[in-house]
Amino acid sequence: MHKQDKRQLLIDAAYKVFARKGYKDASIKEIAEYADITPGLVHYYFNSKEELFFAVQEKAQKEYHAQYIDADKDSTSLKEVMEEIKNRAIENPDWYRLRYESYAHGIKDKVFQENVSAFLKKGRESIEWPLNELAPGKSGNTELAGILLACFDGLALQKIVDEEFDIDLAYEILSELISTYIKK
């Protein structure tokens, strides 16, 4: 197996372990076992558990943002984007669990705070781009992107911890609010 393949295998294993156990309770040994490699080899690729966690977060963010960068910008509708974001909370709750883990540590730890700040900024930018396409020239698009990011994270959290939460209706109402903003 190539060096890059082993590194990627570790990142994939760490994603699952961090999402399931959290940063604090996940161990390098457990991540190595999940990846079926020796714990010492983890330190060959990553200097610390923190560095591995940031690599996991970076990969998750890049994969998410790539789908919008590569999308046909003329054919992607607000409804399609909202549906994808809503479905991620249902189909891939680990993606959000990893975010929440980052947030929890970002409040307490300066290094994590810088990492969280950077990926939140990138998230706002990825939301602002379609807003600028749908509502060109609106002065509040940047701020609305931040509000929507908070809504997406908050709605996903509610769905993950409360199976009875009606995320479909919540996204329907949120979509109506966005449409009203765009038309205004």
C-alpha positions in Angstrom: 0.0 0.0 0.0 1.3 3.5 -0.9 2.1 6.1 1.7 -0.8 8.3 0.6 -3.2 5.3 0.7 -2.2 4.5 4.3 -2.6 8.1 5.3 -6.0 8.1 3.7 -6.9 4.9 5.4 -6.0 6.4 8.8 -8.1 9.5 8.1 -11.1 7.4 7.1 -10.8 5.2 10.3 -10.3 8.3 12.5 -13.4 9.9 11.0 -15.5 6.9 12.2 -13.8 6.7 15.6 -13.9 10.4 16.3 -17.6 10.7 15.2 -18.6 7.7 17.4 -16.4 8.3 20.5 -15.5 11.9 20.4 -12.0 13.5 20.3 -11.3 13.0 24.0 -12.3 9.4 24.2 -10.8 8.3 20.9 -7.4 6.8 21.1 -4.6 6.5 18.5 -4.5 2.8 19.3 -8.2 2.4 18.6 -7.9 4.3 15.3 -4.9 2.2 14.3 -6.9 -1.0 15.1 -9.8 0.3 13.0 -7.4 1.0 10.1 -5.7 -2.4 10.7 -2.2 -0.8 11.1 0.2 -0.5 14.0 -0.2 2.4 16.4 3.4 3.5 15.8 2.6 4.0 12.1 0.0 6.5 13.0 2.7 8.8 14.4 4.7 8.4 11.1 1.8 10.2 9.3 0.5 12.5 12.1 2.5 14.2 14.9 -0.5 14.1 17.2 -4.1 13.1 17.7 -5.0 16.8 17.2 -3.3 16.9 13.8 -5.1 13.7 12.7 -8.4 15.2 13.9 -7.8 18.4 11.8 -6.9 16.2 8.8 -10.2 14.4 9.2 -12.1 17.7 9.5 -10.4 19.1 6.4 -11.2 16.1 4.3 -14.9 16.2 5.3 -15.1 19.9 4.5 -13.3 19.5 1.1 -15.6 16.7 0.1 -18.7 18.7 1.0 -17.5 21.9 -0.7 -16.4 20.0 -3.8 -19.9 18.9 -4.6 -21.0 22.6 -4.9 -17.9 23.7 -6.8 -18.3 20.9 -9.3 -22.0 21.3 -9.6 -23.6 22.9 -12.7 -24.2 26.3 -11.3 -27.0 27.1 -13.7 -29.1 24.0 -12.9 -28.7 23.8 -9.1 -31.9 25.2 -7.6 -32.5 26.4 -4.0 -34.8 23.4 -3.5 -32.0 20.9 -4.5 -29.4 22.5 -2.3 -31.8 22.6 0.7 -32.8 19.0 0.1 -29.2 17.8 0.0 -28.3 19.6 3.2 -31.4 18.3 5.0 -30.7 14.7 3.8 -27.1 14.9 5.1 -28.5 15.2 8.7 -30.5 12.0 8.1 -28.1 10.0 5.9 -24.7 11.1 7.3 -25.1 12.2 10.9 -21.5 11.5 11.6 -20.6 14.4 9.4 -22.4 16.7 11.8 -21.2 14.8 14.9 -17.6 15.6 13.8 -18.6 19.3 13.4 -20.1 19.4 16.9 -17.0 17.8 18.4 -15.0 20.5 16.7 -17.2 23.2 18.1 -17.0 21.8 21.6 -13.2 21.9 21.6 -13.1 25.2 19.7 -14.8 26.9 22.6 -12.1 25.7 25.0 -8.9 25.3 23.1 -7.1 28.1 21.1 -5.7 25.8 18.4 -9.1 24.2 17.9 -10.7 27.6 17.8 -8.5 28.7 14.9 -9.4 25.5 13.0 -13.2 25.9 13.7 -13.1 29.6 12.7 -11.4 28.7 9.4 -13.9 26.0 8.5 -16.9 28.1 9.6 -15.6 30.9 7.4 -15.3 28.5 4.4 -18.8 27.2 5.1 -20.2 30.8 5.1 -18.4 31.5 1.8 -19.8 28.3 0.2 -23.3 29.4 1.2 -22.8 33.0 0.2 -21.8 32.1 -3.3 -25.2 30.7 -4.3 -26.9 33.6 -2.4 -25.0 36.0 -4.6 -26.1 34.1 -7.7 -29.8 34.1 -6.5 -29.9 37.6 -5.0 -27.1 39.6 -6.7 -26.3 42.9 -5.1 -28.0 42.2 -1.8 -26.0 43.7 1.0 -27.0 41.1 3.6 -25.9 37.9 1.7 -22.8 37.5 3.9 -24.8 37.8 7.1 -27.5 35.5 5.8 -24.9 32.9 5.0 -23.9 32.9 8.6 -27.5 32.7 9.8 -28.1 29.8 7.4 -25.0 27.9 8.5 -26.3 28.2 12.1 -29.7 27.0 11.0 -28.3 24.0 9.1 -26.1 22.9 12.1 -28.9 23.5 14.6 -31.6 21.7 12.6 -29.3 18.7 12.1 -28.5 18.6 15.8 -32.2 18.6 16.6 -32.8 15.7 14.2 -29.9 13.7 15.5 -30.9 13.9 19.1 -34.7 13.8 18.5 -36.0 11.3 15.9 -39.5 12.9 16.2 -38.3 16.3 15.1 -39.9 17.2 11.8 -36.9 18.2 9.8 -38.9 18.2 6.5 -41.3 20.8 7.8 -38.4 22.9 9.3 -36.6 22.9 5.9 -39.8 23.7 4.1 -40.3 26.8 6.3 -36.6 27.8 6.1 -36.8 27.5 2.3 -39.8 29.8 2.3 -37.9 32.3 4.4 -34.9 32.3 2.0 -37.2 32.6 -1.0 -38.9 35.6 0.6 -35.4 37.2 1.1 -34.4 36.5 -2.4 -37.6 38.0 -3.9 -37.5 41.1 -1.7 
